[in-house]
Amino acid sequence: MAISISAIVGLLIILWAVVMIMRAVRIVPQQQAWVVERLGKFHGVLTSGIQIIVPFFDRVSYRFDMREIPMDVPEQVCITKDNTRLSVDGVLYYQITDARNAAYGTSNVITAVVQLVQTTMRAEVGKLALDECLSQRDTLNKGVVDVLTQAATSWGVKVLRYEIRNLTPPDEIQRAMELQLTAERQKRAAIAKSEGDRQQAINQSEGQKQSQINNAEGERQSAILRAEGQAQAIATVAAATAKAISDIGTSVAGEGGTDALHYQLGQQWVQQ
C-alpha cells in the first residue's frame, strides 16, 4: 500500500512538473510580440523564439503581429469645400512598432486608427473643391498619412501609407460630369478636325506654290536654252556668211574674178 501511494505521489509530482513546464514555456512565432503582465502589471514583451514565464504569476495579455498590415477603412460621406457630398473609402497600411504602447496607449488600437483616418479624411476633403478632390488623390493621401504619423506614435503604430480606393460623388453630379466629359471630347474632336483641315489647306497651297515655282524655273531654263540656241545659230550663220564673203573677195581679187562675179550677179538677176 505504501509503495502504491508513493508511486501515485511520484506520478502526480511528475505531472505537476510537466504542467508547470508547459505553462512556463512559451514559443513566440516570428514577427510577433507578446505582452506579459505579472500580477496584473506590465512585466515585459516576449519576442520570437522560446521564452520562459512564471506560471500563475505571469500572463500573456496581448499578442501583436509586427508585420505590415492592410486595413480597409469603411466608406464615409465627406463634404467638399464647394458643399458637395463625396463618398470616400480606402485602404490603410500600418505596422505596430511598440507592443507596450499598442497595448496600453489606447483601449483598441485598430478602432482608434480607423476613427482617426475617417476624421482626418473629412478634414482634408473639406479643404478642397470637388474637382480638386477628384484630381488630387495624392494630396489627400499624404494629408492623412501626415496626421496619422504624428498622432499614432503614442499608440505604438507606424502608418506606412494610405490609398483612396473610391471617390464617389452623388448621381446628379456624376451625370453632369459625364455630360461635361462628352462635350469636352466633342470639342477636342472638332478642334482636331479643324486643325487637320487647316494643315491640309496649307499643304495644298504649299504644293501649288512649289509646282508654280518648278514650272517657272522650267520655263526660264527653256527660254535660256532657246536663246542660247538662237545665238549659236546666228553666230554660225554669221561665220558662214563672213567666210563666203571672204572667199568671194579672194576669188574676185584673182584673175577672171570680176567676170565671174558679173556673171553670177547677172544669173541671180535673171532668176529674180
C-alpha positions in Angstrom: 0.0 0.0 0.0 2.9 2.3 0.9 4.5 1.6 -2.4 1.4 2.3 -4.4 0.9 5.6 -2.6 4.5 6.7 -3.1 4.1 5.8 -6.8 1.0 7.8 -7.1 2.6 10.8 -5.4 5.6 10.5 -7.7 3.4 10.4 -10.7 1.5 13.4 -9.5 4.7 15.3 -9.0 5.8 14.4 -12.5 2.5 15.5 -13.9 2.7 18.8 -11.9 6.2 19.4 -13.2 5.1 18.8 -16.8 2.2 21.1 -16.4 4.5 23.8 -14.8 6.9 23.5 -17.7 4.2 23.7 -20.2 2.8 26.8 -18.5 6.2 28.3 -18.2 7.5 27.8 -21.7 6.1 30.0 -24.5 7.1 29.7 -28.2 6.5 33.1 -29.9 6.2 32.9 -33.7 8.3 35.0 -36.0 7.3 38.7 -36.4 5.1 38.6 -33.3 5.4 40.3 -29.9 3.5 39.2 -26.8 2.9 41.5 -23.8 3.4 39.8 -20.4 1.7 41.1 -17.2 2.9 39.9 -13.8 0.2 40.1 -11.1 -1.8 42.5 -13.3 1.1 44.8 -14.0 3.2 45.2 -17.2 6.3 43.0 -16.9 7.8 42.7 -20.4 7.5 41.9 -24.1 8.3 38.4 -25.4 9.9 38.4 -28.9 10.1 35.5 -31.3 11.5 32.2 -30.1 11.4 30.1 -26.9 10.6 32.3 -23.8 10.1 31.4 -20.1 7.4 33.0 -17.8 6.5 32.3 -14.2 3.3 30.2 -14.0 0.4 31.6 -12.1 2.2 34.9 -11.7 2.8 35.9 -15.3 0.1 36.1 -18.0 0.3 36.8 -21.8 -2.3 39.6 -22.1 -1.8 40.9 -25.6 -0.4 39.4 -28.9 0.5 41.7 -31.7 1.6 41.0 -35.3 4.6 43.2 -36.1 4.3 42.8 -39.9 2.8 45.4 -42.3 -1.0 45.1 -42.1 -3.5 46.3 -44.7 -6.8 47.5 -43.2 -10.0 48.5 -45.0 -11.3 51.9 -44.0 -15.1 51.9 -44.2 -16.9 54.2 -46.6 -18.0 57.6 -45.3 -19.6 60.8 -46.6 -17.4 63.9 -46.7 -18.4 67.5 -47.6 -16.1 69.3 -50.0 -15.1 73.0 -50.0 -17.9 73.7 -52.5 -20.5 71.9 -50.4 -20.7 68.7 -52.4 -21.2 65.3 -50.8 -18.5 62.8 -51.6 -18.3 59.2 -50.5 -14.8 58.1 -49.7 -13.2 54.8 -48.7 -9.7 53.5 -48.8 -7.0 51.1 -47.6 -4.6 51.9 -44.7 -1.2 50.2 -44.4 0.2 50.3 -40.9 2.7 48.5 -38.7 2.9 48.0 -34.9 6.4 49.1 -33.8 5.9 49.2 -30.0 3.9 46.4 -28.4 3.7 48.1 -25.0 2.2 51.3 -26.4 -0.1 49.4 -28.6 -1.4 47.5 -25.5 -1.7 50.4 -23.1 -1.8 53.6 -25.3 -5.4 53.0 -26.2 -8.1 50.6 -25.4 -8.4 49.4 -29.0 -5.7 50.4 -31.3 -7.5 49.3 -34.5 -10.6 51.3 -33.7 -8.6 54.3 -32.8 -6.7 54.2 -36.1 -9.8 53.8 -38.2 -11.6 56.7 -36.4 -8.6 58.9 -36.8 -8.4 58.1 -40.5 -12.0 58.9 -41.1 -11.8 62.1 -39.1 -8.7 63.2 -41.0 -10.2 62.4 -44.3 -13.2 64.5 -43.7 -11.0 67.4 -42.7 -8.7 67.0 -45.8 -11.7 66.7 -48.2 -13.2 69.9 -46.7 -10.1 71.8 -47.7 -10.6 71.1 -51.5 -13.3 71.6 -54.1 -14.9 68.6 -55.8 -12.7 68.8 -58.9 -9.6 69.2 -56.8 -10.5 66.1 -54.7 -11.0 64.0 -57.9 -7.7 65.2 -59.4 -5.5 65.4 -56.3 -5.8 62.0 -54.6 -2.1 62.1 -53.7 -2.7 65.3 -51.8 -5.5 63.7 -49.7 -3.4 60.5 -49.2 -0.4 62.5 -48.0 -2.5 64.6 -45.7 -4.0 61.5 -43.9 -0.6 59.9 -43.5 1.0 63.1 -42.1 -1.7 63.5 -39.4 -1.7 59.8 -38.5 2.1 59.7 -38.3 2.1 62.3 -35.6 -1.0 61.0 -33.7 -0.3 57.2 -33.8 3.2 57.4 -32.4 1.8 57.2 -28.8 -0.1 54.1 -29.8 3.0 52.3 -30.9 1.7 52.3 -34.5 3.6 53.5 -37.6 1.4 54.5 -40.6 3.1 53.5 -43.8 0.7 54.8 -46.4 -3.0 55.4 -47.2 -4.6 54.8 -50.6 -8.0 56.1 -51.5 -10.0 53.4 -53.2 -13.1 55.2 -54.3 -14.2 58.8 -54.6 -17.9 58.8 -55.5 -19.9 62.0 -56.0 -23.8 62.0 -56.0 -25.6 60.6 -59.0 -26.6 64.0 -60.4 -23.0 65.2 -60.2 -21.8 62.1 -62.0 -24.3 62.7 -64.8 -23.3 66.3 -65.1 -19.6 65.2 -65.2 -20.4 62.7 -67.9 -22.1 65.4 -70.0 -19.2 67.7 -69.5 -16.8 65.0 -70.5 -18.8 64.2 -73.6 -18.8 67.9 -74.5 -15.1 68.2 -73.9 -14.4 65.2 -76.1 -16.6 66.7 -78.9 -14.8 70.0 -78.6 -11.4 68.3 -78.8 -12.6 66.3 -81.9 -13.8 69.5 -83.6 -10.5 71.3 -82.8 -8.6 68.3 -84.1 -10.7 68.2 -87.3 -10.3 71.9 -88.0 -6.6 71.7 -87.3 -6.4 68.8 -89.8 -8.3 70.8 -92.4 -6.0 73.8 -91.9 -2.9 71.7 -92.2 -4.3 70.1 -95.3 -5.1 73.5 -96.9 -1.5 74.7 -96.0 -0.1 71.6 -97.6 -2.1 72.0 -100.7 -1.1 75.7 -101.1 2.5 74.8 -100.4 2.2 72.1 -103.1 0.7 74.5 -105.6 3.3 77.2 -104.8 6.1 74.7 -105.3 4.5 73.5 -108.5 4.3 77.0 -109.9 7.9 77.7 -108.9 9.0 74.5 -110.6 7.1 75.4 -113.8 8.5 79.0 -113.8 12.0 77.6 -113.3 11.4 75.1 -116.2 10.2 77.9 -118.5 13.2 80.0 -117.6 15.6 77.3 -118.3 13.8 76.5 -121.6 13.9 80.2 -122.6 17.6 80.3 -121.8 18.3 77.2 -123.8 16.3 78.6 -126.8 18.1 81.9 -126.6 21.4 80.2 -126.5 20.4 78.1 -129.5 19.3 81.1 -131.5 22.5 82.9 -130.6 24.6 79.9 -131.6 22.6 79.7 -134.9 23.1 83.4 -135.6 26.8 83.1 -134.8 27.1 80.1 -137.1 25.3 81.9 -139.9 27.4 85.0 -139.5 30.6 83.0 -139.5 29.5 81.1 -142.7 28.5 84.4 -144.3 31.8 86.0 -143.4 33.7 83.1 -144.8 31.6 83.2 -148.0 32.3 86.9 -148.4 35.9 86.3 -147.8 36.0 83.5 -150.3 34.2 85.7 -152.8 36.6 88.6 -152.2 39.5 86.3 -152.7 38.1 85.0 -155.9 37.2 88.5 -157.2 40.7 89.6 -156.5 42.1 86.8 -158.7 42.3 86.6 -162.5 38.9 86.5 -164.1 37.2 87.1 -160.8 35.4 90.2 -161.9 33.9 88.5 -164.9 32.8 85.6 -162.8 31.2 87.9 -160.3 29.3 89.8 -163.1 28.2 86.5 -164.5 26.9 85.4 -161.1 25.1 88.6 -160.4 23.5 88.5 -163.8 22.3 85.0 -163.3 20.8 85.9 -159.9 19.0 88.9 -161.6 17.6 86.7 -164.3 16.3 84.3 -161.5 14.7 87.2 -159.6 
